[in-house]
Structures are given as structure tokens and as C-alpha cells.
Amino acid sequence: MSGTHKVTVGDRGRIVVPAGVRERAGLVEGTPLMLLETPTGLVLLTREQLQARVRSDLAGVDLVRELLAERRTNAAGEDAA
């Protein structure tokens, strides 16, 4: 289930995650959460959710190929100079 929940920042920056959300997400005391600051706002994720998000964002991206192409371009520029 998804939804919007109002939380308030308390003393020392603490927030309380509503009980129903904790139960559905399987959050227990000590569960590490990651606060992702994005251009459109804040996102609170478990480590697993963040890992899945990064994998999804990088799906189809060949970072090695991009790096090699960039290095070849830079080397060609240096050779021309």
C-alpha cells in the first residue's frame, strides 16, 4: 500500500514513522534507513529499496564503455595538441 503520511520533525531532528507504515515495510527498531535528497524533495528508503532504485536507474547503462569512449576522446585531443 502506498500513501502520503504526515510526520513532524521533533527534537534533535527525529521523525516518527507511523506504525502501519512500519508494519507494512517490515521496519523494526534499528532498521537503517537512507534519506535521499533529490531535486524534487526528500525520499526515505531502506537500503534494499535504495539498491533497487540505483539498479533500475543504471539498467542498460554501460559505464565501462562510456568511460573508455571518454578516455579515447581525451587521448585523441591530447595527441592533436
trRosetta pair geometry for C-beta under 8 A, 3 or more apart (Angstrom, degrees):
i j d omega theta_ij theta_ji phi_ij phi_ji
1 24 6.0 -84 42 -138 97 158
5 17 8.0 66 107 -155 150 60
5 18 5.3 -123 -162 0 143 130
5 21 6.1 -68 -29 -50 166 141
7 15 4.7 53 154 -169 130 113
7 16 6.3 -171 -144 61 102 59
7 17 7.0 -22 -98 -94 141 42
7 18 7.4 -128 -80 -32 95 83
8 15 7.0 168 76 -127 33 78
8 16 7.7 6 50 27 73 92
9 13 6.0 -31 -166 -143 107 43
9 14 7.2 132 -161 67 57 35
9 15 5.7 -43 -98 -75 55 89
10 13 7.7 -4 68 81 55 8
10 14 4.6 -33 61 70 103 90
10 15 6.9 160 7 -87 86 35
10 16 7.3 47 -14 -22 129 93
11 14 6.6 3 70 25 54 106
17 21 5.3 -112 169 87 95 121
17 22 5.2 118 108 -62 112 93
17 25 8.0 -61 161 40 142 140
17 27 6.4 1 91 84 152 159
17 44 7.9 -155 -94 126 117 152
18 21 4.6 86 67 8 86 107
18 22 7.0 -155 95 -8 42 87
19 22 5.6 -56 -148 36 32 113
19 23 6.3 32 156 -20 67 106
20 23 5.7 -53 -147 35 31 112
20 24 6.3 25 157 -14 65 108
21 24 6.0 -57 -145 40 30 107
21 25 5.9 13 161 -5 66 116
21 27 7.6 8 120 22 75 130
22 25 6.1 -69 -141 48 23 100
22 27 4.2 -93 -146 65 75 106
22 28 7.7 112 178 -74 108 35
23 26 7.7 26 178 -70 26 33
23 27 8.0 -61 -37 42 20 77
25 46 6.9 170 175 -38 113 124
26 31 7.9 142 115 -104 69 153
27 31 4.6 -129 -148 44 74 157
27 33 7.7 9 -125 -67 127 113
27 46 7.5 -149 -87 -82 94 114
28 31 5.5 114 51 -37 55 108
31 46 6.8 -47 166 -120 114 103
32 46 7.6 100 87 -151 64 65
32 47 5.9 36 90 -37 108 112
33 44 5.6 7 170 -174 127 93
33 45 6.8 150 -164 77 77 32
33 46 6.2 -60 -112 -95 67 47
34 44 7.5 155 78 -156 46 47
34 45 5.0 -26 62 70 96 87
34 46 7.3 65 13 165 90 10
34 47 6.1 106 -25 -86 118 55
34 49 8.0 -160 42 70 111 93
34 50 4.7 0 57 -49 150 150
35 42 6.2 -20 -170 -164 94 107
35 43 7.5 148 -160 76 46 46
35 44 5.8 -18 -104 -102 68 71
36 42 7.1 142 76 -162 54 53
36 43 4.3 -20 62 64 107 98
36 44 7.6 -166 20 -76 78 23
36 45 6.1 22 -10 9 117 116
36 50 6.7 165 -57 -113 125 108
36 53 8.0 -54 -66 90 168 159
37 42 6.0 -24 -105 -104 59 73
38 41 6.1 1 64 56 94 44
38 42 7.3 169 23 -92 79 21
38 43 6.1 36 -6 -5 120 111
45 49 4.0 -136 -166 90 103 118
45 50 4.5 131 107 -55 136 83
45 53 6.8 -65 -130 -7 165 138
46 49 4.7 96 50 6 76 102
46 50 7.1 -143 90 -4 40 86
47 50 5.7 -57 -149 38 32 110
47 51 6.2 35 153 -21 66 107
48 51 5.6 -52 -146 35 31 113
48 52 6.4 30 154 -17 64 105
49 52 5.8 -54 -148 37 31 111
49 53 6.3 34 152 -22 64 106
50 53 5.5 -53 -148 35 33 114
50 54 6.4 31 155 -18 66 104
51 54 6.0 -54 -148 36 30 108
51 55 6.4 29 154 -17 63 108
52 55 5.7 -55 -146 39 31 112
52 56 6.2 33 154 -21 64 107
53 56 5.7 -56 -149 36 29 112
53 57 6.3 29 153 -19 65 107
54 57 5.6 -55 -146 37 32 111
54 58 6.2 14 159 -6 66 113
55 58 6.1 -68 -143 47 27 100
55 59 6.5 54 152 -56 63 88
56 59 5.7 -25 -152 -12 33 118
58 61 4.8 -90 -164 40 63 123
58 63 7.5 -20 -157 -42 115 113
61 66 7.4 -19 180 -20 88 136
62 65 3.9 26 120 21 120 119
62 66 6.3 148 93 -18 69 85
63 66 5.6 -56 -146 38 34 112
63 67 6.2 35 156 -21 67 106
64 67 5.8 -55 -148 36 30 111
64 68 6.3 28 155 -17 65 107
65 68 5.9 -55 -146 38 29 110
65 69 6.3 30 155 -19 64 107
66 69 5.8 -55 -148 36 29 111
66 70 6.4 30 154 -19 64 107
67 70 5.7 -56 -149 36 30 112
67 71 6.3 28 154 -17 66 107
68 71 5.7 -54 -145 38 32 110
68 72 6.3 34 155 -21 65 105
69 72 5.7 -53 -147 35 30 112
69 73 6.4 33 153 -20 63 105
70 73 5.7 -54 -151 35 31 113
70 74 6.4 29 153 -17 65 107
71 74 5.6 -54 -146 38 33 111
71 75 6.2 33 155 -20 67 106
72 75 5.7 -54 -144 38 30 110
72 76 6.3 32 155 -21 64 105
73 76 5.8 -54 -148 35 28 111
73 77 6.5 30 152 -18 62 106
74 77 5.7 -56 -153 35 32 113
74 78 6.5 30 151 -18 65 105
75 78 5.6 -54 -148 36 34 111
75 79 6.3 35 153 -21 67 105
76 79 5.7 -52 -146 35 32 112
76 80 6.4 32 154 -21 64 107
77 80 5.8 -55 -148 35 30 111
77 81 6.6 32 154 -27 63 106
78 81 5.8 -55 -151 27 33 114
